[in-house]
Amino acid sequence: MGNREALIQGAKQCLFEKGFTRTTARDVATAAGVSLAAIGYHFGSTETLLTQALFEAVGEWGARLTEAMAAGGDPAAVWDGVIASVRSDRAMWTVQYELVGQIDRSEQLRTFLTDSQRYARDELADLFGSPEADEERRLLGGLYQAILGGLVMQWLIDPDNAPTGADIVAALELAAQSS
């Protein structure tokens, strides 16, 4: 593995251990086993390196999440797949929530998160079999995304009292009946 690849691996490690905002150039260089100068040479700045590492980590994590959510087939199993992802990839979820607080400080992060959100909305609409009409897909994808975000937040903060996949499905049925 060359210095560039070692830096990306070291940056991923630091992102998961320390978060985006608390990771320093020295942290990454130490984790990668390379000099501080290598960051400037290969990436120009620590922020650019961390952002690149984040993009790669999100891509890897997204594939695992898609697989976990698609494994069950029924809606409760899909939500249980999200919960399984929180358990197995807690650090990745935590970093993403940290990044939301940084979107006003980095246009690159804002663009990345905006694109990711739009993609996730479409994927969730597909996963739950939403209608083909664009407006209905947008609305339902947004609802599923809001539920997903709230579910993940509950599992990160208070897993002992967070809803299960079956709870989410039952609650959606109750909400539909009361409308």
C-alpha positions as CSV (number, residue, x, y, z in Angstrom):
1,M,0.0,0.0,0.0
2,G,1.4,3.4,-1.0
3,N,1.3,6.6,1.1
4,R,-1.9,7.8,-0.5
5,E,-3.8,4.7,0.2
6,A,-2.3,4.5,3.7
7,L,-3.5,8.1,4.4
8,I,-7.0,7.3,3.3
9,Q,-7.1,4.2,5.5
10,G,-5.6,6.2,8.4
11,A,-8.2,9.0,7.9
12,K,-11.1,6.5,7.9
13,Q,-9.7,5.0,11.2
14,C,-9.5,8.5,12.7
15,L,-13.0,9.5,11.4
16,F,-14.5,6.5,13.2
17,E,-12.4,6.9,16.4
18,K,-12.4,10.7,16.8
19,G,-14.9,12.1,14.3
20,F,-14.5,14.6,11.5
21,T,-13.9,17.8,13.5
22,R,-11.6,16.3,16.2
23,T,-9.2,14.6,13.8
24,T,-5.9,16.4,13.2
25,A,-3.3,16.0,10.5
26,R,-1.0,14.5,13.1
27,D,-3.6,11.9,14.0
28,V,-4.0,10.8,10.4
29,A,-0.3,10.7,9.7
30,T,0.3,8.7,12.8
31,A,-2.5,6.2,12.0
32,A,-1.2,5.9,8.4
33,G,2.5,5.6,9.4
34,V,3.6,8.4,7.1
35,S,4.9,11.9,7.5
36,L,2.8,15.0,7.9
37,A,4.1,16.3,4.6
38,A,2.6,13.3,2.8
39,I,-0.9,14.8,3.5
40,G,0.0,18.0,1.7
41,Y,1.7,16.2,-1.1
42,H,-1.2,13.8,-1.9
43,F,-4.2,15.8,-0.9
44,G,-3.3,19.5,-0.3
45,S,-5.0,19.7,3.1
46,T,-6.3,17.5,5.9
47,E,-9.9,18.6,5.2
48,T,-9.6,17.3,1.6
49,L,-8.1,14.0,2.8
50,L,-10.8,13.6,5.4
51,T,-13.5,14.4,2.9
52,Q,-12.1,11.9,0.4
53,A,-11.9,9.2,3.2
54,L,-15.5,10.0,4.2
55,F,-16.7,9.7,0.6
56,E,-15.0,6.2,0.3
57,A,-16.3,5.1,3.8
58,V,-19.9,6.2,2.9
59,G,-19.7,4.3,-0.3
60,E,-18.5,1.1,1.4
61,W,-21.1,1.6,4.2
62,G,-23.9,2.3,1.7
63,A,-23.4,-1.1,0.1
64,R,-23.6,-2.8,3.5
65,L,-26.7,-0.9,4.4
66,T,-28.4,-1.6,1.1
67,E,-27.7,-5.3,1.6
68,A,-28.9,-5.3,5.2
69,M,-32.2,-3.5,4.3
70,A,-32.9,-5.6,1.3
71,A,-32.3,-8.9,3.0
72,G,-35.7,-9.3,4.7
73,G,-38.2,-8.3,2.1
74,D,-41.1,-7.3,4.4
75,P,-41.2,-3.8,5.9
76,A,-40.4,-4.8,9.4
77,A,-37.3,-6.7,8.2
78,V,-36.2,-3.6,6.3
79,W,-36.4,-1.5,9.4
80,D,-34.6,-4.2,11.4
81,G,-31.9,-4.0,8.7
82,V,-31.4,-0.4,9.5
83,I,-31.2,-1.2,13.2
84,A,-28.6,-3.9,12.5
85,S,-26.6,-1.3,10.6
86,V,-26.7,1.0,13.6
87,R,-25.3,-1.8,15.7
88,S,-22.6,-2.9,13.3
89,D,-21.7,0.6,11.8
90,R,-22.4,2.8,14.8
91,A,-19.3,4.9,14.1
92,M,-20.3,5.6,10.5
93,W,-23.8,6.8,11.6
94,T,-22.3,8.9,14.3
95,V,-19.9,10.6,11.9
96,Q,-22.8,11.4,9.5
97,Y,-24.8,13.1,12.3
98,E,-21.7,15.0,13.3
99,L,-21.3,16.2,9.7
100,V,-24.8,17.7,9.6
101,G,-23.5,20.3,12.1
102,Q,-20.7,21.2,9.7
103,I,-22.7,21.8,6.5
104,D,-22.7,25.6,6.9
105,R,-18.9,25.5,7.1
106,S,-18.1,23.4,4.1
107,E,-19.8,23.6,0.7
108,Q,-18.2,20.3,-0.3
109,L,-19.8,18.6,2.7
110,R,-23.2,20.3,2.0
111,T,-23.2,19.1,-1.6
112,F,-22.2,15.6,-0.6
113,L,-24.9,15.3,2.0
114,T,-27.5,16.9,-0.2
115,D,-26.7,14.4,-3.0
116,S,-26.6,11.5,-0.5
117,Q,-30.0,12.5,0.9
118,R,-31.6,12.7,-2.6
119,Y,-30.2,9.3,-3.5
120,A,-31.4,7.8,-0.2
121,R,-34.9,9.2,-0.7
122,D,-35.1,7.5,-4.1
123,E,-33.6,4.2,-2.9
124,L,-36.1,4.1,0.0
125,A,-39.0,4.8,-2.3
126,D,-37.9,1.9,-4.4
127,L,-37.3,-0.4,-1.5
128,F,-40.8,0.1,-0.1
129,G,-42.4,-0.1,-3.5
130,S,-43.5,3.5,-3.9
131,P,-45.6,4.5,-6.9
132,E,-44.0,5.7,-10.1
133,A,-45.4,9.2,-10.0
134,D,-42.6,11.6,-9.2
135,E,-44.4,13.6,-6.6
136,E,-45.7,10.6,-4.7
137,R,-42.2,9.0,-4.8
138,R,-40.7,12.2,-3.5
139,L,-43.3,12.4,-0.7
140,L,-43.0,8.8,0.4
141,G,-39.3,8.7,0.0
142,G,-39.0,11.7,2.3
143,L,-41.3,10.1,4.8
144,Y,-39.3,6.9,4.9
145,Q,-36.1,9.0,5.2
146,A,-37.5,10.9,8.1
147,I,-38.5,7.7,9.8
148,L,-35.1,6.2,9.1
149,G,-33.3,9.3,10.6
150,G,-35.5,9.3,13.7
151,L,-35.1,5.6,14.1
152,V,-31.3,5.8,13.9
153,M,-31.2,8.7,16.3
154,Q,-33.2,6.8,18.8
155,W,-31.0,3.7,18.5
156,L,-27.8,5.8,18.9
157,I,-29.1,7.6,22.0
158,D,-31.3,5.1,23.8
159,P,-31.2,1.6,22.2
160,D,-32.9,0.0,25.2
161,N,-36.1,2.0,24.4
162,A,-35.8,2.4,20.7
163,P,-38.5,0.9,18.4
164,T,-38.0,-2.3,16.5
165,G,-38.9,-2.8,12.9
166,A,-42.2,-4.4,13.9
167,D,-42.9,-1.3,16.1
168,I,-42.3,1.0,13.1
169,V,-44.7,-0.9,10.9
170,A,-47.4,-1.1,13.6
171,A,-47.1,2.6,14.3
172,L,-47.4,3.4,10.5
173,E,-50.5,1.3,10.4
174,L,-52.0,3.1,13.4
175,A,-51.1,6.5,11.9
176,A,-52.8,5.4,8.6
177,Q,-56.0,4.4,10.5
178,S,-56.2,7.7,12.4
179,S,-55.8,9.9,9.3
